[in-house]
Amino acid sequence: MTTKSIPINLLLNWRLHLIVVIISAISELIGIQSIPIANAKLLFLPLFYAFILCLFLNPNITKFSDKIITKKSASIAAPILIVAILPFIAKFGTLIGPALPKIADAGAAMIFQELGNLGTMLIAMPIAVLIFKMGREAIGATYSIAREPNIALISDRYGLKSKEGIGVMGVYVMGTMFGTLYFSLMAGFLATTGWFDPRALAMACGVGSGSMTAACSGTLATAFPAMKDELLAFAGASNLLTNATGLYIAIFIALPFAEWFYKKLSGEAKSTPLTTEAK
């Protein structure tokens, strides 16, 4: 498949597009399902079903999938993914201006909580590099929670087929499949401990993912019904702030720090070229 033929294949590969449409329709028909567990609620979103169905239809994972779609046809999905992410980036950019008054009203605590999103790297990176012996995949996997803007940044900087791209996509898949489950259970557990102010937990819900924020704040609202409106407002403002500033923090702080931190932990002597995409 030559470089010039790639755009034509992307447009004319009707089988791939048909499979995507069918899977999307099935996932939307199933809709959002929830399972109550004590004070928590497990949310299963259409994106979760889509990932499961795509796994079964991935010729690199299941042998029978070759009869439905070939590996060559499936390989062109990566360039399509890059194009599909671009509208998300444009949407996040438009949130910054309208969000400024709400960000100012949120106060200093809401602004400084954004730095907490970088704290997980200090824990995750050493575990990934020193214990699990991960390579540069650890950069993409730990510098963020790996949502759409973060994938776009890694794609632009390294390429999705690079080691960093593999890392960010791995966390994206795991976050989509288990993120809401984890946030629901964790929020319910922390709400019952009394260790944190409920408003602080609500701010922690806003990590830049709508589904994770909804699962987390919904659990807190159930645990503290008298503070329901206040908690949802704090979670919404926190998530809005993360969407408005998160990409810039990732570009100017998180990713450069992840590069530096990885080199310190791994002992990498020389800087690896930015484009590490497989040939």
ChimeraX commands (.cxc) that place a marker at each C-alpha (Angstrom):
marker #1 position 0.00,0.00,0.00 radius 0.5
marker #1 position 1.76,3.12,-1.20 radius 0.5
marker #1 position 1.61,6.52,0.42 radius 0.5
marker #1 position -0.44,7.93,-2.48 radius 0.5
marker #1 position -3.00,5.13,-2.24 radius 0.5
marker #1 position -3.68,5.58,1.48 radius 0.5
marker #1 position -6.24,8.42,1.14 radius 0.5
marker #1 position -8.16,6.45,-1.51 radius 0.5
marker #1 position -8.25,3.36,0.69 radius 0.5
marker #1 position -9.49,5.42,3.60 radius 0.5
marker #1 position -12.39,6.72,1.53 radius 0.5
marker #1 position -13.26,3.59,-0.44 radius 0.5
marker #1 position -12.75,0.86,2.16 radius 0.5
marker #1 position -16.49,0.40,2.61 radius 0.5
marker #1 position -16.12,-2.77,4.67 radius 0.5
marker #1 position -14.21,-1.01,7.46 radius 0.5
marker #1 position -16.64,1.90,7.57 radius 0.5
marker #1 position -19.65,-0.42,7.53 radius 0.5
marker #1 position -18.28,-2.39,10.47 radius 0.5
marker #1 position -17.74,0.85,12.41 radius 0.5
marker #1 position -21.30,2.01,11.70 radius 0.5
marker #1 position -22.81,-1.33,12.73 radius 0.5
marker #1 position -20.78,-1.51,15.95 radius 0.5
marker #1 position -21.66,2.11,16.79 radius 0.5
marker #1 position -25.36,1.46,16.20 radius 0.5
marker #1 position -25.35,-1.67,18.37 radius 0.5
marker #1 position -23.50,0.15,21.16 radius 0.5
marker #1 position -25.90,3.09,21.10 radius 0.5
marker #1 position -28.91,0.77,21.13 radius 0.5
marker #1 position -27.61,-0.91,24.28 radius 0.5
marker #1 position -27.19,2.56,25.80 radius 0.5
marker #1 position -25.92,3.45,29.26 radius 0.5
marker #1 position -26.41,0.66,31.75 radius 0.5
marker #1 position -25.70,0.79,35.47 radius 0.5
marker #1 position -25.40,-1.72,38.28 radius 0.5
marker #1 position -25.86,-0.36,41.84 radius 0.5
marker #1 position -23.36,-1.71,44.36 radius 0.5
marker #1 position -23.84,-0.29,47.86 radius 0.5
marker #1 position -23.28,3.48,47.54 radius 0.5
marker #1 position -21.51,3.08,44.22 radius 0.5
marker #1 position -22.93,2.66,40.77 radius 0.5
marker #1 position -21.15,0.92,37.95 radius 0.5
marker #1 position -21.73,2.70,34.65 radius 0.5
marker #1 position -21.35,0.91,31.33 radius 0.5
marker #1 position -21.24,3.32,28.40 radius 0.5
marker #1 position -21.65,2.70,24.65 radius 0.5
marker #1 position -17.93,3.26,24.13 radius 0.5
marker #1 position -17.26,0.29,26.40 radius 0.5
marker #1 position -19.43,-2.00,24.26 radius 0.5
marker #1 position -17.79,-0.68,21.10 radius 0.5
marker #1 position -14.34,-1.57,22.41 radius 0.5
marker #1 position -15.43,-5.09,23.34 radius 0.5
marker #1 position -17.02,-5.69,19.94 radius 0.5
marker #1 position -13.97,-4.29,18.14 radius 0.5
marker #1 position -11.71,-6.64,20.07 radius 0.5
marker #1 position -13.66,-9.63,18.77 radius 0.5
marker #1 position -13.49,-8.26,15.22 radius 0.5
marker #1 position -9.79,-7.42,15.34 radius 0.5
marker #1 position -7.92,-9.81,13.00 radius 0.5
marker #1 position -4.80,-9.34,15.12 radius 0.5
marker #1 position -6.60,-10.83,18.12 radius 0.5
marker #1 position -9.15,-13.35,16.82 radius 0.5
marker #1 position -8.51,-15.68,13.89 radius 0.5
marker #1 position -12.10,-15.81,12.60 radius 0.5
marker #1 position -12.01,-12.02,12.06 radius 0.5
marker #1 position -9.92,-12.52,8.92 radius 0.5
marker #1 position -13.12,-13.60,7.16 radius 0.5
marker #1 position -14.71,-10.24,8.03 radius 0.5
marker #1 position -11.84,-7.80,7.70 radius 0.5
marker #1 position -8.20,-8.32,6.76 radius 0.5
marker #1 position -5.22,-7.09,8.75 radius 0.5
marker #1 position -4.31,-4.81,5.84 radius 0.5
marker #1 position -7.75,-3.19,5.93 radius 0.5
marker #1 position -7.71,-2.89,9.72 radius 0.5
marker #1 position -4.31,-1.18,9.63 radius 0.5
marker #1 position -5.75,1.92,7.94 radius 0.5
marker #1 position -7.91,2.59,11.00 radius 0.5
marker #1 position -5.00,4.34,12.73 radius 0.5
marker #1 position -4.87,7.30,10.28 radius 0.5
marker #1 position -8.66,7.61,10.50 radius 0.5
marker #1 position -8.42,7.77,14.30 radius 0.5
marker #1 position -6.06,10.75,14.05 radius 0.5
marker #1 position -8.53,12.63,11.86 radius 0.5
marker #1 position -11.45,11.70,14.12 radius 0.5
marker #1 position -9.71,13.19,17.16 radius 0.5
marker #1 position -9.30,16.63,15.59 radius 0.5
marker #1 position -12.91,17.78,16.26 radius 0.5
marker #1 position -12.37,17.03,19.96 radius 0.5
marker #1 position -9.34,19.32,19.99 radius 0.5
marker #1 position -11.33,22.10,18.31 radius 0.5
marker #1 position -14.13,21.66,20.84 radius 0.5
marker #1 position -11.77,21.89,23.81 radius 0.5
marker #1 position -10.26,25.05,22.35 radius 0.5
marker #1 position -13.64,26.74,22.20 radius 0.5
marker #1 position -14.23,26.01,25.91 radius 0.5
marker #1 position -11.42,28.23,27.12 radius 0.5
marker #1 position -13.01,31.64,26.49 radius 0.5
marker #1 position -16.50,30.92,27.83 radius 0.5
marker #1 position -15.01,29.06,30.79 radius 0.5
marker #1 position -12.90,31.95,32.10 radius 0.5
marker #1 position -15.62,33.47,34.36 radius 0.5
marker #1 position -16.40,30.08,35.88 radius 0.5
marker #1 position -12.72,29.37,36.39 radius 0.5
marker #1 position -12.30,32.69,38.20 radius 0.5
marker #1 position -15.34,32.04,40.39 radius 0.5
marker #1 position -14.02,28.61,41.34 radius 0.5
marker #1 position -11.26,30.11,43.45 radius 0.5
marker #1 position -7.62,29.29,44.11 radius 0.5
marker #1 position -8.33,25.78,45.38 radius 0.5
marker #1 position -9.97,24.83,42.11 radius 0.5
marker #1 position -7.06,26.22,40.11 radius 0.5
marker #1 position -4.33,24.55,42.15 radius 0.5
marker #1 position -6.12,21.19,42.10 radius 0.5
marker #1 position -5.21,20.95,38.42 radius 0.5
marker #1 position -1.60,20.34,39.45 radius 0.5
marker #1 position -2.79,17.22,41.26 radius 0.5
marker #1 position -3.40,15.59,37.90 radius 0.5
marker #1 position 0.39,15.50,37.50 radius 0.5
marker #1 position 0.94,13.78,40.83 radius 0.5
marker #1 position 0.03,10.33,39.58 radius 0.5
marker #1 position 3.05,10.41,37.26 radius 0.5
marker #1 position 5.35,10.53,40.28 radius 0.5
marker #1 position 3.90,7.18,41.38 radius 0.5
marker #1 position 3.11,5.52,38.07 radius 0.5
marker #1 position 6.35,6.28,36.22 radius 0.5
marker #1 position 8.71,4.61,38.75 radius 0.5
marker #1 position 6.44,1.56,38.92 radius 0.5
marker #1 position 6.29,1.31,35.13 radius 0.5
marker #1 position 10.03,1.74,34.56 radius 0.5
marker #1 position 11.64,0.18,37.63 radius 0.5
marker #1 position 9.21,-2.65,38.41 radius 0.5
marker #1 position 7.58,-3.54,35.10 radius 0.5
marker #1 position 10.66,-2.59,33.04 radius 0.5
marker #1 position 8.65,-0.61,30.51 radius 0.5
marker #1 position 10.45,1.41,27.86 radius 0.5
marker #1 position 9.29,4.68,26.38 radius 0.5
marker #1 position 5.73,3.31,26.48 radius 0.5
marker #1 position 5.80,4.58,30.08 radius 0.5
marker #1 position 5.89,8.19,28.84 radius 0.5
marker #1 position 2.65,7.91,26.92 radius 0.5
marker #1 position 1.06,5.77,29.61 radius 0.5
marker #1 position 1.77,7.95,32.64 radius 0.5
marker #1 position 1.93,11.59,31.56 radius 0.5
marker #1 position -1.87,11.96,31.61 radius 0.5
marker #1 position -5.11,10.01,31.97 radius 0.5
marker #1 position -4.93,9.41,28.22 radius 0.5
marker #1 position -8.11,10.95,26.93 radius 0.5
marker #1 position -8.66,12.17,23.37 radius 0.5
marker #1 position -6.61,15.42,23.61 radius 0.5
marker #1 position -3.72,13.50,25.16 radius 0.5
marker #1 position -3.81,10.93,22.38 radius 0.5
marker #1 position -3.79,13.73,19.82 radius 0.5
marker #1 position -0.73,15.29,21.48 radius 0.5
marker #1 position 1.18,11.99,21.49 radius 0.5
marker #1 position 0.09,11.33,17.91 radius 0.5
marker #1 position 1.38,14.71,16.79 radius 0.5
marker #1 position 4.64,14.48,18.74 radius 0.5
marker #1 position 5.58,10.83,18.26 radius 0.5
marker #1 position 2.98,9.03,16.13 radius 0.5
marker #1 position 0.43,6.47,17.28 radius 0.5
marker #1 position 2.60,3.56,16.13 radius 0.5
marker #1 position 5.51,4.73,18.27 radius 0.5
marker #1 position 6.29,3.30,21.70 radius 0.5
marker #1 position 4.80,6.40,23.29 radius 0.5
marker #1 position 1.69,5.96,21.13 radius 0.5
marker #1 position 1.32,2.35,22.24 radius 0.5
marker #1 position 1.54,3.48,25.86 radius 0.5
marker #1 position -1.10,6.20,25.60 radius 0.5
marker #1 position -3.49,3.99,23.60 radius 0.5
marker #1 position -3.12,1.17,26.12 radius 0.5
marker #1 position -4.15,3.46,28.96 radius 0.5
marker #1 position -6.94,4.94,26.81 radius 0.5
marker #1 position -8.42,1.50,26.23 radius 0.5
marker #1 position -8.11,0.50,29.88 radius 0.5
marker #1 position -9.56,3.84,30.99 radius 0.5
marker #1 position -12.51,3.48,28.66 radius 0.5
marker #1 position -13.21,-0.08,29.76 radius 0.5
marker #1 position -12.59,0.26,33.47 radius 0.5
marker #1 position -12.30,4.00,34.19 radius 0.5
marker #1 position -15.91,4.60,35.21 radius 0.5
marker #1 position -15.90,1.37,37.22 radius 0.5
marker #1 position -12.77,2.42,39.09 radius 0.5
marker #1 position -14.00,5.97,39.73 radius 0.5
marker #1 position -17.38,4.79,41.00 radius 0.5
marker #1 position -15.87,2.33,43.45 radius 0.5
marker #1 position -13.08,4.65,44.58 radius 0.5
marker #1 position -15.43,7.59,45.12 radius 0.5
marker #1 position -17.84,5.40,47.11 radius 0.5
marker #1 position -15.04,4.06,49.26 radius 0.5
marker #1 position -13.44,7.43,50.00 radius 0.5
marker #1 position -16.83,8.98,50.72 radius 0.5
marker #1 position -17.37,6.51,53.56 radius 0.5
marker #1 position -13.94,6.98,55.17 radius 0.5
marker #1 position -14.41,10.60,56.23 radius 0.5
marker #1 position -10.80,11.33,55.30 radius 0.5
marker #1 position -11.62,14.09,52.82 radius 0.5
marker #1 position -14.08,16.93,52.54 radius 0.5
marker #1 position -16.80,15.90,50.05 radius 0.5
marker #1 position -16.11,19.04,48.00 radius 0.5
marker #1 position -12.46,18.03,47.65 radius 0.5
marker #1 position -13.55,14.63,46.39 radius 0.5
marker #1 position -15.92,16.33,43.94 radius 0.5
marker #1 position -13.06,18.44,42.59 radius 0.5
marker #1 position -10.99,15.29,42.21 radius 0.5
marker #1 position -13.74,13.86,39.99 radius 0.5
marker #1 position -13.00,16.39,37.25 radius 0.5
marker #1 position -10.12,14.72,35.44 radius 0.5
marker #1 position -11.12,15.68,31.91 radius 0.5
marker #1 position -13.34,12.69,31.13 radius 0.5
marker #1 position -17.08,13.23,31.02 radius 0.5
marker #1 position -17.93,9.60,31.75 radius 0.5
marker #1 position -15.48,9.32,34.64 radius 0.5
marker #1 position -16.62,12.62,36.11 radius 0.5
marker #1 position -20.27,11.57,35.86 radius 0.5
marker #1 position -19.61,8.23,37.52 radius 0.5
marker #1 position -17.56,9.77,40.30 radius 0.5
marker #1 position -19.82,12.75,41.05 radius 0.5
marker #1 position -22.95,10.60,40.80 radius 0.5
marker #1 position -21.59,8.28,43.47 radius 0.5
marker #1 position -20.71,11.21,45.73 radius 0.5
marker #1 position -24.16,12.73,45.23 radius 0.5
marker #1 position -25.67,9.44,46.39 radius 0.5
marker #1 position -23.38,9.29,49.41 radius 0.5
marker #1 position -24.08,12.94,50.39 radius 0.5
marker #1 position -27.64,13.70,49.19 radius 0.5
marker #1 position -27.84,16.96,51.18 radius 0.5
marker #1 position -24.85,18.30,49.21 radius 0.5
marker #1 position -25.88,16.88,45.84 radius 0.5
marker #1 position -26.15,20.14,43.90 radius 0.5
marker #1 position -22.99,21.58,45.42 radius 0.5
marker #1 position -20.95,18.46,44.71 radius 0.5
marker #1 position -22.13,18.22,41.12 radius 0.5
marker #1 position -21.30,21.90,40.60 radius 0.5
marker #1 position -17.78,21.43,41.97 radius 0.5
marker #1 position -17.22,18.33,39.86 radius 0.5
marker #1 position -18.52,20.07,36.74 radius 0.5
marker #1 position -16.36,23.16,37.29 radius 0.5
marker #1 position -13.31,21.00,37.94 radius 0.5
marker #1 position -13.88,19.00,34.78 radius 0.5
marker #1 position -14.42,22.19,32.79 radius 0.5
marker #1 position -11.17,23.62,34.13 radius 0.5
marker #1 position -9.29,20.45,33.25 radius 0.5
marker #1 position -10.68,20.50,29.72 radius 0.5
marker #1 position -9.77,24.16,29.30 radius 0.5
marker #1 position -6.23,23.99,30.68 radius 0.5
marker #1 position -5.32,20.31,30.67 radius 0.5
marker #1 position -4.00,20.19,27.11 radius 0.5
marker #1 position -1.72,23.18,27.69 radius 0.5
marker #1 position -0.41,21.73,30.94 radius 0.5
marker #1 position 0.23,18.48,29.09 radius 0.5
marker #1 position 2.14,20.29,26.31 radius 0.5
marker #1 position 4.27,22.62,28.43 radius 0.5
marker #1 position 4.61,20.77,31.75 radius 0.5
marker #1 position 3.48,17.14,31.84 radius 0.5
marker #1 position 5.06,15.76,28.67 radius 0.5
marker #1 position 8.44,17.52,29.05 radius 0.5
marker #1 position 8.58,16.40,32.69 radius 0.5
marker #1 position 7.66,12.84,31.67 radius 0.5
marker #1 position 10.52,12.84,29.18 radius 0.5
marker #1 position 12.99,14.09,31.80 radius 0.5
marker #1 position 11.68,11.76,34.53 radius 0.5
marker #1 position 11.85,8.73,32.25 radius 0.5
marker #1 position 15.45,9.47,31.29 radius 0.5
marker #1 position 16.41,9.79,34.95 radius 0.5
marker #1 position 14.74,6.53,35.92 radius 0.5
marker #1 position 15.87,4.50,32.92 radius 0.5
marker #1 position 19.35,5.98,32.66 radius 0.5
marker #1 position 18.77,6.87,29.03 radius 0.5
marker #1 position 21.89,8.76,28.09 radius 0.5
marker #1 position 20.82,10.43,24.89 radius 0.5
marker #1 position 17.55,12.02,23.89 radius 0.5
marker #1 position 15.47,9.75,21.71 radius 0.5
marker #1 position 14.27,11.41,18.49 radius 0.5
marker #1 position 10.73,12.73,18.73 radius 0.5
marker #1 position 9.56,10.60,15.84 radius 0.5
marker #1 position 10.02,7.01,17.00 radius 0.5
marker #1 position 7.26,5.65,14.80 radius 0.5
marker #1 position 7.86,2.19,13.45 radius 0.5
marker #1 position 8.92,2.05,9.85 radius 0.5
marker link #1:1,2 radius 0.2
marker link #1:2,3 radius 0.2
marker link #1:3,4 radius 0.2
marker link #1:4,5 radius 0.2
marker link #1:5,6 radius 0.2
marker link #1:6,7 radius 0.2
marker link #1:7,8 radius 0.2
marker link #1:8,9 radius 0.2
marker link #1:9,10 radius 0.2
marker link #1:10,11 radius 0.2
marker link #1:11,12 radius 0.2
marker link #1:12,13 radius 0.2
marker link #1:13,14 radius 0.2
marker link #1:14,15 radius 0.2
marker link #1:15,16 radius 0.2
marker link #1:16,17 radius 0.2
marker link #1:17,18 radius 0.2
marker link #1:18,19 radius 0.2
marker link #1:19,20 radius 0.2
marker link #1:20,21 radius 0.2
marker link #1:21,22 radius 0.2
marker link #1:22,23 radius 0.2
marker link #1:23,24 radius 0.2
marker link #1:24,25 radius 0.2
marker link #1:25,26 radius 0.2
marker link #1:26,27 radius 0.2
marker link #1:27,28 radius 0.2
marker link #1:28,29 radius 0.2
marker link #1:29,30 radius 0.2
marker link #1:30,31 radius 0.2
marker link #1:31,32 radius 0.2
marker link #1:32,33 radius 0.2
marker link #1:33,34 radius 0.2
marker link #1:34,35 radius 0.2
marker link #1:35,36 radius 0.2
marker link #1:36,37 radius 0.2
marker link #1:37,38 radius 0.2
marker link #1:38,39 radius 0.2
marker link #1:39,40 radius 0.2
marker link #1:40,41 radius 0.2
marker link #1:41,42 radius 0.2
marker link #1:42,43 radius 0.2
marker link #1:43,44 radius 0.2
marker link #1:44,45 radius 0.2
marker link #1:45,46 radius 0.2
marker link #1:46,47 radius 0.2
marker link #1:47,48 radius 0.2
marker link #1:48,49 radius 0.2
marker link #1:49,50 radius 0.2
marker link #1:50,51 radius 0.2
marker link #1:51,52 radius 0.2
marker link #1:52,53 radius 0.2
marker link #1:53,54 radius 0.2
marker link #1:54,55 radius 0.2
marker link #1:55,56 radius 0.2
marker link #1:56,57 radius 0.2
marker link #1:57,58 radius 0.2
marker link #1:58,59 radius 0.2
marker link #1:59,60 radius 0.2
marker link #1:60,61 radius 0.2
marker link #1:61,62 radius 0.2
marker link #1:62,63 radius 0.2
marker link #1:63,64 radius 0.2
marker link #1:64,65 radius 0.2
marker link #1:65,66 radius 0.2
marker link #1:66,67 radius 0.2
marker link #1:67,68 radius 0.2
marker link #1:68,69 radius 0.2
marker link #1:69,70 radius 0.2
marker link #1:70,71 radius 0.2
marker link #1:71,72 radius 0.2
marker link #1:72,73 radius 0.2
marker link #1:73,74 radius 0.2
marker link #1:74,75 radius 0.2
marker link #1:75,76 radius 0.2
marker link #1:76,77 radius 0.2
marker link #1:77,78 radius 0.2
marker link #1:78,79 radius 0.2
marker link #1:79,80 radius 0.2
marker link #1:80,81 radius 0.2
marker link #1:81,82 radius 0.2
marker link #1:82,83 radius 0.2
marker link #1:83,84 radius 0.2
marker link #1:84,85 radius 0.2
marker link #1:85,86 radius 0.2
marker link #1:86,87 radius 0.2
marker link #1:87,88 radius 0.2
marker link #1:88,89 radius 0.2
marker link #1:89,90 radius 0.2
marker link #1:90,91 radius 0.2
marker link #1:91,92 radius 0.2
marker link #1:92,93 radius 0.2
marker link #1:93,94 radius 0.2
marker link #1:94,95 radius 0.2
marker link #1:95,96 radius 0.2
marker link #1:96,97 radius 0.2
marker link #1:97,98 radius 0.2
marker link #1:98,99 radius 0.2
marker link #1:99,100 radius 0.2
marker link #1:100,101 radius 0.2
marker link #1:101,102 radius 0.2
marker link #1:102,103 radius 0.2
marker link #1:103,104 radius 0.2
marker link #1:104,105 radius 0.2
marker link #1:105,106 radius 0.2
marker link #1:106,107 radius 0.2
marker link #1:107,108 radius 0.2
marker link #1:108,109 radius 0.2
marker link #1:109,110 radius 0.2
marker link #1:110,111 radius 0.2
marker link #1:111,112 radius 0.2
marker link #1:112,113 radius 0.2
marker link #1:113,114 radius 0.2
marker link #1:114,115 radius 0.2
marker link #1:115,116 radius 0.2
marker link #1:116,117 radius 0.2
marker link #1:117,118 radius 0.2
marker link #1:118,119 radius 0.2
marker link #1:119,120 radius 0.2
marker link #1:120,121 radius 0.2
marker link #1:121,122 radius 0.2
marker link #1:122,123 radius 0.2
marker link #1:123,124 radius 0.2
marker link #1:124,125 radius 0.2
marker link #1:125,126 radius 0.2
marker link #1:126,127 radius 0.2
marker link #1:127,128 radius 0.2
marker link #1:128,129 radius 0.2
marker link #1:129,130 radius 0.2
marker link #1:130,131 radius 0.2
marker link #1:131,132 radius 0.2
marker link #1:132,133 radius 0.2
marker link #1:133,134 radius 0.2
marker link #1:134,135 radius 0.2
marker link #1:135,136 radius 0.2
marker link #1:136,137 radius 0.2
marker link #1:137,138 radius 0.2
marker link #1:138,139 radius 0.2
marker link #1:139,140 radius 0.2
marker link #1:140,141 radius 0.2
marker link #1:141,142 radius 0.2
marker link #1:142,143 radius 0.2
marker link #1:143,144 radius 0.2
marker link #1:144,145 radius 0.2
marker link #1:145,146 radius 0.2
marker link #1:146,147 radius 0.2
marker link #1:147,148 radius 0.2
marker link #1:148,149 radius 0.2
marker link #1:149,150 radius 0.2
marker link #1:150,151 radius 0.2
marker link #1:151,152 radius 0.2
marker link #1:152,153 radius 0.2
marker link #1:153,154 radius 0.2
marker link #1:154,155 radius 0.2
marker link #1:155,156 radius 0.2
marker link #1:156,157 radius 0.2
marker link #1:157,158 radius 0.2
marker link #1:158,159 radius 0.2
marker link #1:159,160 radius 0.2
marker link #1:160,161 radius 0.2
marker link #1:161,162 radius 0.2
marker link #1:162,163 radius 0.2
marker link #1:163,164 radius 0.2
marker link #1:164,165 radius 0.2
marker link #1:165,166 radius 0.2
marker link #1:166,167 radius 0.2
marker link #1:167,168 radius 0.2
marker link #1:168,169 radius 0.2
marker link #1:169,170 radius 0.2
marker link #1:170,171 radius 0.2
marker link #1:171,172 radius 0.2
marker link #1:172,173 radius 0.2
marker link #1:173,174 radius 0.2
marker link #1:174,175 radius 0.2
marker link #1:175,176 radius 0.2
marker link #1:176,177 radius 0.2
marker link #1:177,178 radius 0.2
marker link #1:178,179 radius 0.2
marker link #1:179,180 radius 0.2
marker link #1:180,181 radius 0.2
marker link #1:181,182 radius 0.2
marker link #1:182,183 radius 0.2
marker link #1:183,184 radius 0.2
marker link #1:184,185 radius 0.2
marker link #1:185,186 radius 0.2
marker link #1:186,187 radius 0.2
marker link #1:187,188 radius 0.2
marker link #1:188,189 radius 0.2
marker link #1:189,190 radius 0.2
marker link #1:190,191 radius 0.2
marker link #1:191,192 radius 0.2
marker link #1:192,193 radius 0.2
marker link #1:193,194 radius 0.2
marker link #1:194,195 radius 0.2
marker link #1:195,196 radius 0.2
marker link #1:196,197 radius 0.2
marker link #1:197,198 radius 0.2
marker link #1:198,199 radius 0.2
marker link #1:199,200 radius 0.2
marker link #1:200,201 radius 0.2
marker link #1:201,202 radius 0.2
marker link #1:202,203 radius 0.2
marker link #1:203,204 radius 0.2
marker link #1:204,205 radius 0.2
marker link #1:205,206 radius 0.2
marker link #1:206,207 radius 0.2
marker link #1:207,208 radius 0.2
marker link #1:208,209 radius 0.2
marker link #1:209,210 radius 0.2
marker link #1:210,211 radius 0.2
marker link #1:211,212 radius 0.2
marker link #1:212,213 radius 0.2
marker link #1:213,214 radius 0.2
marker link #1:214,215 radius 0.2
marker link #1:215,216 radius 0.2
marker link #1:216,217 radius 0.2
marker link #1:217,218 radius 0.2
marker link #1:218,219 radius 0.2
marker link #1:219,220 radius 0.2
marker link #1:220,221 radius 0.2
marker link #1:221,222 radius 0.2
marker link #1:222,223 radius 0.2
marker link #1:223,224 radius 0.2
marker link #1:224,225 radius 0.2
marker link #1:225,226 radius 0.2
marker link #1:226,227 radius 0.2
marker link #1:227,228 radius 0.2
marker link #1:228,229 radius 0.2
marker link #1:229,230 radius 0.2
marker link #1:230,231 radius 0.2
marker link #1:231,232 radius 0.2
marker link #1:232,233 radius 0.2
marker link #1:233,234 radius 0.2
marker link #1:234,235 radius 0.2
marker link #1:235,236 radius 0.2
marker link #1:236,237 radius 0.2
marker link #1:237,238 radius 0.2
marker link #1:238,239 radius 0.2
marker link #1:239,240 radius 0.2
marker link #1:240,241 radius 0.2
marker link #1:241,242 radius 0.2
marker link #1:242,243 radius 0.2
marker link #1:243,244 radius 0.2
marker link #1:244,245 radius 0.2
marker link #1:245,246 radius 0.2
marker link #1:246,247 radius 0.2
marker link #1:247,248 radius 0.2
marker link #1:248,249 radius 0.2
marker link #1:249,250 radius 0.2
marker link #1:250,251 radius 0.2
marker link #1:251,252 radius 0.2
marker link #1:252,253 radius 0.2
marker link #1:253,254 radius 0.2
marker link #1:254,255 radius 0.2
marker link #1:255,256 radius 0.2
marker link #1:256,257 radius 0.2
marker link #1:257,258 radius 0.2
marker link #1:258,259 radius 0.2
marker link #1:259,260 radius 0.2
marker link #1:260,261 radius 0.2
marker link #1:261,262 radius 0.2
marker link #1:262,263 radius 0.2
marker link #1:263,264 radius 0.2
marker link #1:264,265 radius 0.2
marker link #1:265,266 radius 0.2
marker link #1:266,267 radius 0.2
marker link #1:267,268 radius 0.2
marker link #1:268,269 radius 0.2
marker link #1:269,270 radius 0.2
marker link #1:270,271 radius 0.2
marker link #1:271,272 radius 0.2
marker link #1:272,273 radius 0.2
marker link #1:273,274 radius 0.2
marker link #1:274,275 radius 0.2
marker link #1:275,276 radius 0.2
marker link #1:276,277 radius 0.2
marker link #1:277,278 radius 0.2
marker link #1:278,279 radius 0.2
view
